[in-house]
Amino acid sequence: MTNTPVNPIHQATNAYYLDRQNEMESNVRSYPRKLPLAIAKAQGCWVTDVEGNQYLDCLAGAGTLALGHNHPAVIEAIQDVLASGLPLHTLDLTTPLKDAFTAELLSFFPKDQYRLQFCGPTGADGTEAAIKLAKTYTGRGNVIAFSGGYHGMTQGSLSMTGNLNAKNAVQNLMPGVQFLPYPHEYRCPLGIGGEAGVEALTYYFENFIEDVESGVVKPAAVILEAIQGEGGVVSAPTKWLQKIREVTQKHGIVLILDEVQAGFCRSGKMFAFEHAGIEPDVVVMSKAVGGSLPLAVLAIKKEFDAWQPAGHTGTFRGNQLAMATGYVSLKIMKEQNLAQNAEQRGVFLQTELKRLSEQYGCIGNVRGKGLMIGIEIVDERQTKDRIGAYPADPQLAAEIQKACFNHKLLLERGGRGGNVVRILCPLIINQAECEEMITRFRKAVADALALRN
């Protein structure tokens, strides 16, 4: 047996490790280009780099780390599995642990209405499975997706993703995807804005499906996020989402809700679609469902479970460690009412950020639900458009992100051109940490504006 340590941390600088990463890894890496640190350890909402600097983490694995880094219950769950003799790899063979996790996850859905499908351990594979299932069930091939949506980077999921940067380099994506506009409270795609814009888009969707001259045959599925994450933290209006549920149900179209990022208490409810009081036909889950370890699961209404055995497989769909950490995470979410904590902390953060927008005109819009918040960065020196929105300022947003890093605050960007600074902190964040986040962000905005001027 080798005595080589699993985590060989040398006395070196961030630059040392980043240079080695640059030499050994593909150009595809992204986060190190914006957050240039080498992490040595992490706990809760904090990470420490190899130079001893401590950062407040409001990225949290892009929303994966619902309980933060190295939660004691998560570590204990891993240790218990390792000591138990359970196999770490089971394909889709069952174990008592898998049974317990399955029952716990199903307890968050209407009783006896859904079944679970374990996929390969990524949200993209869950999306692929959901679309395949919809096509299998309906016998149809088209899919409706929405501008600004993000569903993964595999061939099929990328074809249903709105962002063009990754798509432009890849030819022959999955055919039969029709994009429709998604409501946006700051940048209405119809140029109307407000409640009138939501009304128009709600009408447009119903008319599009029912118009015999629309030019698009009835789809197998409609796929969407109740809160678009990578698209800039854009929440679906209740009326619009309820109409989509009504119309898809009426016409036998499978409604797929992608809850990979917004799910599991982040929005202030267990799932973001619950804000509209609807029940999807298929729910795609990943990120937080595995309690910080790789796992992807579909919840499928029983009548839509049209699979034949092995209709969709994945070698690593039986990740026992992730089921253990997912199980304890779900228990803690329920017992500690983390949905309520997310809602309360989110109200505080949005209130403070909106106050900050009164001081800094470059903050054009603050939006979101719970601990899924978007801060739209604009160039307030330019002319507003017809609905009162300033032009996006991706360059300033990048400078703010860089200044946040300098103030030891880890944040990511999203939205059109990357002009939306995003908050996805762990659900366990406390009031003092929220106040610290605001303090650091305020300083970062001031620093970035000083450079712009």
N, C-alpha and C positions, 0 to 999 in steps of 0.2 A: 504494500500500500504506500502511495506517495505521501510525503510530508509537506508538499507544496500547499501553502495557504490558499483558501478559496478567494480571499480578498487581499491580495498583496499590495498594500498601500506603501509606497516609497516616500521618502522625504523629497518631494518634488513640487513644482509649481503647476498651476492650472495650465500655463502655456506649454509645459512639457507634455502633459497628457493630450492636450488639444492638437499639438504638432504630430504626435504619434497617431492620433485618430485620423488626422488629415492624410497621413502617409498610408495607413493600413485600411481605411474604410472607403467605400464608394462615395462619389459626389452626391449621392441621393440623400445623405444625412442633411437634416434641416435645423433642428433645435439648437445644436451647438453653434450655428452661425449667428444666432440671435442672443443666446444665453451661454456665453463662453466660460463655462466652469467645469471642473471635474469634481463630482460629488464623492465625498468620503463617507458620510453618514447622514441619517435623516431621522427625525422623530416628530410626530404630529404634523404641525403646519410649517416646520422648519427643516431646512437642509443646510449642511455644512460642507464646504469645499475642502480640498486637500491643503489649502493654505490657512484653514481655520476660520474663514469668513462664514457668517451665518446669514441665511437668506429666508425671508418670509415667502412661502411658496403658495401663490395664488393661481398656479397652473395645475398642480396635483395630478400629473399624468394625464392631462387633457380631460380631467373629470373622473379618472379611474379610481383615485384614492379617496373614496368617500369618507373613510375613517382616518385619513391622513397617513403619514408614513409610519410603518412598524408599530401599529396599534398593538398593545399587549395581548388582546384577545386573538388577534390575527396570528401573531407569533406563536401563541400557545396552541392554536388550532393546527398549525403546521407541525409543531413539535409532537403533538398528540398523534397525528397521522404517521409520522416517521417512527414513533415508538410502538405503534399498534401492530405493525406487520401488514397493514393494508397494501395492496399493490399500488404503485404510482401510475400505472398505465393499464387501462381496462378496455380499450375500444368503447363499445357501448354496452358491455356487460355490466350488470348491476351489482351494487354493494349496499350494505346498510347505510353507509354515509351518503351515497347517491340518493337513496330512498328518502332519507331525512331532508336533504337539500331540496329535492323535488317537491316534497310535501310543503316545505316552508315557503318556497317561491310561489307555488300555486295558491297559497293562502292569501296572497295579495290580489288575486283575481276572483271574479264571481264564482261561487262554489259550483263544482261539477260542470263547468262550461268550457274549460280550456284543457289542453294537453301541452306538454313540453316536448320540444325537439332539441337535442344537443347537437351543435354544429362544430365545425372546426373553430378553434379558439380566437376568432376575430369577428368584429362587427361586420366587416365586408363579407365574410362567408355566410353570416346570418342573413344579410341582405340577399345574397345570391340564392340561398335556400328558399327565402320567402317568395322571391319572384318565380323561381322554378315551381314552387308549390302552387302559386296562383295560376300559372299557365297549365299545370297538370289538372287542377281542379276545374277550370273553366273551359279548357280546350282552345283558348284564345291566346294571341301572342303579343298584343300591344300593351304598353305600360304608360301611364301618365305620371310624370314627376313634376317638380316645381323649380322655377328659377331660384337660385340661392341655396338649394338643398345640397346636402353632403351625405353620401351613403357608402363611401369607401373608395378604394383605389384599385380594386380588381377590375377585370375587363367589363363585366356586367354592371357592377356597382358604380364604376366611373361613368358609364354611359348614362346613368340616372342622376349624376352629380352636376350641379349648375356651373361650378367654376371651370373656366375654359383653359387655364394655364396648363394643367396636367393633360387635358383632353387634346389640345392642339398637336401634341407630339405623338399621339397614338392613333393610328388609322384603323378603320374597320371595327369600331366599337359595336356593341350589341344594337341591332336595328330595332325599329318599332317603338322608340321612346319619344313621346310627345310632351314637351314642356309647356306648362301654363304659368302665369304670373302668380306670385305669392304676395299677400298683403304686407305692407311695410309702413309702419307708423310715421317714419321720417321721410322716406323716399318712395312714395306711392308709385307703383309701376304704371298706373294709368294717368298720372299727373293730376289727380283730383285731390287726394289727401283726405284725412279725417274719416268720419263715419260714412260720408258719401262714397269715398273710395272703397271702403269695406263692402258697402251695399252693392256697388257696381261689380266688384270681383265675385261676390257671392252669387249674384244673378248670372254673371258670365260663365261660371263653372257649370251651373245647372243647364243653362242654354246650350253650352258646348256639348255636353253629353247627350242632350235630347234633340238637338238639331240634326235632322236627317240629311242636311246639306253641309255639315261641319267638315266633311272630307276625311274624317278619322273614324275608323270602325271601332266598335265597342271594345274597350281594353279589357285585359285580364285583371289588371290591378291598378290601383292608385297608391303611390307610396309618398309619404311625406314625414317631416318632423313637426311635432306640435310646437317646438321651439327650435328654430334653425340655429345650430351652433356655429359651425365654421362660416356660415353665411352672414354672421354678424349679430347673433343673439336677437332673432326676430321671432316674436311670439305670434302664433296663429290666433286671430280674433275668434271668440267663442261662436258667434253667429256663423261665420264662414266655415269653421270646422264642423259644426253641427249640420250645416247644409251638405257638406261633402259626405258625411256619414249617411244622411238621409238619401241622397241621390245614388250613392254606390250600393246601398242596401236595396233600393228600389229596382236597380238595373242589374243586380247580380254581379257586381264588380267587387273583387276582393280589396278591402281597405287595409293597407299595411302601415302601421305606425312605427317609425324608426325612433326608438327610445334609447339608442346606444349611449348618447351623451346626456340627454335631459332626464333620463329615468333615475329611479332610486333616490327619491327625496330631494333631489337637487332643486327642483322648481318650487318646493314647498308642498308638494304632494308626491305620493309614491311614483306616479307617472305623470308626465306633463299633459297627456291627453285627458286626464281626469278633470282638469280645469274646465273642460267643455262638457263634461258629463256624458261622454260617449264610450262605446265599447268597440274597439277595432276587431277585425277578423284575425289579424296576425300582428303580434308585437315582436319587434327585433330588440334583443337585449345583449349588451356586452359591457365593456369597461367595468363599472362598479359591481356588476352582478357576480364577479369572481372574487370580490373582496381583495383586490389589488393583483390577483393572478389571472392568467389568460383563460377566458371562458366566453362562449357565446351561446345563447339559448333563444329559441322561438317559443312564444306562447301562441297556440293555435286553437281557435274555436273548434270544438270537436267535429262539427259538420263539415269543416274544411280540410280535415286530415285525410287527404286523398293519396298519400304516399303508398307505394308498394315497398316492401322491405328492401333496404339499401338504395332507395330512390335518391337519397343524398347522404353521403358518408363523409367522414373525416377521421383520420387516424387518431387525432388527439382530442376527440370529443368526450373522452372519459377522464378528464384531468381531476384526479381525486383531491389533490392539494387545493385546487381552486374551488372545488365544491365544499371543502372544509372551511376555507376562509370566507367563501360566499355565504355559507350557512351562518357562521357567527356574525358576519356583517349584517345580514338581514335581521337577525335576532336583536342586535344592538340598535339598528335603525328603528325597530318597533319599540323596544323597551325604553330607549332614551328619547323617543319622539324627535328624531333628527329632522323630519320634515318641518316641524314647527320651528326648530332652531334655524333651519335654512331660511324659512320665511321671515323670521324676526331679524336675523342678521342681514338678510337681503334688504329689508325695509330700511334699516339703519344705513347701510352702504349706499343705497340709491338716494336716500335723503341727503346724505353728506355730499355725494357726487353732484347732485343737482344744485346744491348750494355752491359748490365749486364752479359749476358752469356759469353762475351769475358773476363770478369773478373773472373767469377765463372764457372768452367767447369762442375759443377753439373747440370747446366741448359742446357740440351741436345738439346731442341727444343722449340721454341716459335711459336705458330700458332693460327689460328682462323680468324674470321671476325668480324668487328665492336667491340662491347662490349661483345663478347663471345670469351674469350681468354684462351688458355691452355698453361701451363708452365711445360714441361716434365722434371722431376727430375731424374737424372741418377747417376750411380757410375762411374765417369770418371777415377777411379783408376784401373778399370778392362779392359779387352780386348774388343775392338769393335767387332761386329758381321760382317758377310760377306758384309753387305751394309753400314757399318760405324756407326751403332747405338750402344751406350753403354748400358749395362744392366740397367734395371729399378731399382730405389732405393726408394721403398715405405716408408722405415723407415725414410730416410732423409726427404722425402716429408712431413711425419707426424710431424717431428721435426720443419720443416719450418712453417707449419701451426700453430703449438703451439707457435713458436716464434712470428709469425704474431699476434696472439692473445695477447701475452704479450706486443706487440707494438701497441695494440688497433686497429688492422686491422682484419676484419672478412672475411675469405676466406674458400672455401670448396675444397675438392680433388675429383678426379675421375680417370678414365683410368684404365688400367690393374694393379690390385693390389693397386690402389689408389696412383700412383706415379705422377699424373698430378695435379698441383695446378691450380685452375680455378678462372677466374675473370668474375663475372656476376653483375657488379655494375649497379645502376639505370641509365637509359638513359639520365637523366638530369644532370649527373655529369659534373662539370665544370673543366677548365684547372688546377686551383689551387688544386682542390681535386685530380686530376690525378697525379699531381706532388707530393702531399703528400702521395698518395698510393705508388708511386715508392720509395720515401724516406723510408717509413716504411718497405716495402718489402726488400729493400737492407739491412737494419739493421737486419731483421729477417734471411735472408740467411746467413749473416756473423755470427750471433749468433748460428744458427743450425750447421754450419760447424765447429765452435769452439768446440762444444760438440762432433762432430764426430771425430775430431782429438785428 
